Amino acid sequence: MKSFFFVLILLFLIGCKEEKTFADDIVLTFPKDTQMKVQDFNEDSNEGGENLLYIGKLNQNIEVKYYEAIFPPPPPPPLPTESEKDFSIRIKKEKDSLFQLKNPFFKNEEIPLLFSKNENSVDSLSNKNLQIIVKENDTIPLYKENYDTKIINKYFAFPIFIKNISNKILRIPTESKSTALYIYEDSLDRFYFARNSNYMICGTTGGSYSYIELKPNEILVYAYPYFKSGTKQKAKMKFYKASSKEFEISIDDKILKNQYNKYYE
């Protein structure tokens, strides 16, 4: 009889064990002596740098370096009295100087963008073709450059892994947001979009639309900054119409009260 109950307990424990995911074997590497801090409310209002750190095939070891910008900035114009040769020399010096400063934190390559005259539909990006794995208890640095001081801030963040689980190449629009945090509101039994700020950044439109191609079994890896800790909240991450499993996150109540507006699912 004892052995029978032992087997039942063992089967129960096995059933309760979380199912292994594609993200479990991925190791995100960065200098272990990195000094990080919690991002302050509204601190990202004057900072540059994407939250995207990887696009491509499954890789067991991924270095934590971020794409700096979706669209690279245009070079500055030459000075009125500057020759073409002097202009080239000056631009090269500036690029070399920036490379030394940013190389430990940002990727040298640009995001591989494609363009279309037709707007990409985000409704097709859902849990039917994307799987989102959130490692809310893992800590990695999120690098952001202050536009004024040029200082690289290093924030406590956690990784979000997104995999194309379909057999088709997916178009990932770049005009809008990346990963988004949604907090559960008990009184309404609904989730709402939350940020570590009280302002909103709207997308821009133009004559063509840019996107990233994500092939079958390829992944995206993003980072999301930890908020100042406080009350435990039920949350999930969303990527367009796709959602992660629910998890718990600690957030200062003042941050949620000071949101620009509440946008519900």
HELIX and SHEET records of a PDB file:
HELIX    1   1 LYS A    2  CYS A   16  1                                  15    
HELIX    2   2 GLU A   43  ASN A   46  5                                   4    
HELIX    3   3 GLU A   84  LYS A  102  1                                  19    
HELIX    4   4 ASP A  253  LYS A  257  1                                   5    
SHEET    1   A 2 VAL A  27  THR A  29  0                                        
SHEET    2   A 2 ASN A  61  GLU A  63  1                                        
SHEET    1   B 4 GLU A  47  GLY A  48  0                                        
SHEET    2   B 4 ILE A 140  ASN A 146 -1                                        
SHEET    3   B 4 ILE A 152  ASN A 164 -1                                        
SHEET    4   B 4 LEU A 130  VAL A 134 -1                                        
SHEET    1   C 5 GLU A  47  GLY A  48  0                                        
SHEET    2   C 5 ILE A 140  ASN A 146 -1                                        
SHEET    3   C 5 ILE A 152  ASN A 164 -1                                        
SHEET    4   C 5 ILE A 219  PRO A 225 -1                                        
SHEET    5   C 5 LEU A  52  GLY A  56 -1                                        
SHEET    1   D 3 LEU A 114  SER A 116  0                                        
SHEET    2   D 3 TYR A 209  LEU A 214 -1                                        
SHEET    3   D 3 LEU A 170  PRO A 173 -1                                        
SHEET    1   E 5 ALA A 242  SER A 243  0                                        
SHEET    2   E 5 THR A 231  PHE A 239 -1                                        
SHEET    3   E 5 ALA A 180  GLU A 185 -1                                        
SHEET    4   E 5 ARG A 190  ALA A 194 -1                                        
SHEET    5   E 5 TYR A 263  TYR A 264 -1                                        
SHEET    1   F 3 ALA A 242  SER A 243  0                                        
SHEET    2   F 3 THR A 231  PHE A 239 -1                                        
SHEET    3   F 3 PHE A 247  ILE A 251 -1                                        
END                                                                             
